[in-house]
Amino acid sequence: MSGNDLATLLCGVAIAVGVIGTVVPVLPGTLLIAGSVLIWAIVVQTTAGWVTLGIVIALLAIGEVVKYLTAGKRMVASGVPKSSLVVAGLAGVVGFFVVPVVGLAIGFVAGLTLVEYNRHREWDATWVATKAALAAVGLIMLIDIGSSLLAASAWGIAVWQGAAG
């Protein structure tokens, strides 16, 4: 097995782990995908490899921008203040360390629910805000998965077309 073949195999594994990392928030999925394609491009040293790296980075960057613009608009439209989101985010970080793998999501939702209940003092309004936050989080995950799969597909097409030399 040549060095290019080994780099391609390892890059494919890292990309698969990166795509999984967009669903299970343990690994920084998009960074892992971009980093593995960067290393692959350095190893294969072809023009097609560098072009593939540019395409992958562009797809992941577009996904990040769309993710934050879309989710932000949804949260603002639902009436959830930024201060509630900050507290929910901090609760998510704590949850990440308390309950591995799923703690980030649990902490975020629990934190937002408590902050919004404290703000409204009524479960109906709290539930509306929590549903809006959950919908935004779901949308973020879909966009993240979509951009990661597009980036992985771009790399796969490049490998299939012989970019690894």
C-alpha positions in Angstrom: 0.0 0.0 0.0 1.5 3.3 -1.1 1.6 6.4 1.1 -1.2 8.1 -1.0 -3.4 5.0 -0.6 -2.8 5.0 3.2 -3.5 8.7 3.4 -6.7 8.3 1.4 -7.8 5.4 3.6 -7.1 7.3 6.9 -8.7 10.4 5.5 -11.8 8.5 4.6 -12.0 7.1 8.2 -11.5 10.5 9.7 -14.2 12.0 7.5 -16.6 9.2 8.5 -15.8 10.0 12.2 -16.3 13.7 11.5 -19.7 13.1 9.9 -20.7 11.1 13.0 -19.3 13.9 15.1 -21.8 16.3 13.6 -24.6 14.1 15.1 -23.0 13.1 18.3 -21.4 16.2 19.8 -18.3 14.6 21.2 -16.0 15.5 18.3 -15.7 18.7 16.3 -17.0 17.1 13.1 -16.5 19.9 10.6 -13.0 20.6 11.9 -12.1 17.0 11.7 -13.3 16.7 8.1 -11.5 19.9 7.0 -8.3 18.9 8.9 -8.2 15.4 7.4 -8.8 16.6 3.8 -6.0 19.2 4.4 -3.6 16.5 5.5 -4.7 14.3 2.5 -4.1 17.2 0.1 -0.6 17.7 1.6 0.2 14.0 1.2 -1.1 13.6 -2.3 0.3 16.8 -3.6 -1.9 17.1 -6.7 -3.8 20.1 -8.1 -7.0 18.1 -7.8 -6.3 17.5 -4.2 -5.8 21.2 -3.5 -9.0 22.1 -5.4 -10.8 19.4 -3.5 -9.6 21.0 -0.2 -10.9 24.4 -1.3 -14.3 22.9 -2.2 -14.5 21.0 1.1 -13.6 24.1 3.1 -16.0 26.3 1.1 -18.9 23.8 1.7 -18.2 23.6 5.4 -17.9 27.4 5.8 -21.1 27.9 3.9 -22.8 25.4 6.2 -21.5 27.3 9.3 -22.7 30.6 8.0 -26.1 29.3 7.1 -26.4 27.5 10.4 -25.9 30.5 12.5 -28.0 32.9 10.3 -30.9 30.5 10.1 -31.0 29.5 13.8 -30.5 33.1 14.9 -33.4 34.3 12.9 -35.6 31.5 14.3 -34.7 32.3 17.9 -35.2 36.0 17.5 -38.6 35.4 15.7 -39.7 33.2 18.6 -39.0 35.9 21.2 -36.3 34.0 23.1 -33.8 36.6 24.4 -30.1 36.2 23.9 -29.6 36.2 27.6 -31.7 33.0 27.9 -29.6 31.4 25.1 -26.3 32.3 26.8 -27.5 30.7 30.1 -28.8 27.7 28.1 -25.4 27.4 26.3 -23.5 27.5 29.6 -25.9 24.9 31.0 -25.2 22.8 27.9 -21.4 23.0 28.5 -21.9 21.9 32.1 -24.2 19.1 30.9 -21.5 18.0 28.4 -19.1 17.3 31.3 -21.7 15.8 33.6 -23.4 13.4 31.1 -21.0 12.3 28.4 -22.3 12.4 24.7 -25.9 13.6 25.3 -25.2 16.1 28.1 -24.8 19.1 25.9 -28.3 18.8 24.4 -29.8 17.8 27.8 -28.1 20.7 29.6 -29.1 23.2 26.9 -32.7 22.3 26.9 -32.9 22.0 30.7 -31.1 25.4 31.1 -33.4 27.1 28.6 -36.5 25.7 30.1 -35.5 26.8 33.6 -34.5 30.3 32.5 -37.7 30.8 30.4 -39.9 29.5 33.2 -38.2 32.0 35.6 -38.8 34.7 33.0 -42.5 33.9 32.2 -43.6 32.1 35.4 -46.0 30.1 33.2 -45.4 26.6 31.6 -47.3 27.4 28.4 -45.0 30.3 27.5 -42.0 28.3 28.7 -42.9 25.4 26.4 -43.3 27.7 23.4 -39.8 29.1 23.9 -38.4 25.6 24.6 -40.0 24.2 21.4 -38.6 27.1 19.4 -35.1 26.4 20.8 -35.4 22.7 20.1 -36.5 23.4 16.5 -33.5 25.7 16.0 -31.1 23.1 17.5 -32.6 20.5 15.2 -32.2 22.8 12.2 -28.6 23.5 13.2 -28.0 19.7 13.3 -29.6 19.2 9.9 -27.5 21.9 8.3 -24.3 20.6 9.9 -25.0 17.1 8.8 -25.9 18.3 5.3 -22.7 20.4 4.8 -20.6 17.6 6.2 -22.1 15.0 3.9 -21.6 17.4 0.9 -18.0 17.9 1.9 -17.5 14.1 2.3 -19.1 13.6 -1.1 -16.9 16.2 -2.7 -13.8 14.4 -1.3 -15.2 11.0 -2.3 -15.8 12.2 -5.9 -12.3 13.5 -6.1 -10.8 10.2 -4.9 -13.0 8.3 -7.3 -11.8 10.5 -10.2 -8.2 9.8 -9.2 -7.2 13.0 -7.4 -4.9 11.0 -5.1 -2.6 10.3 -8.1 
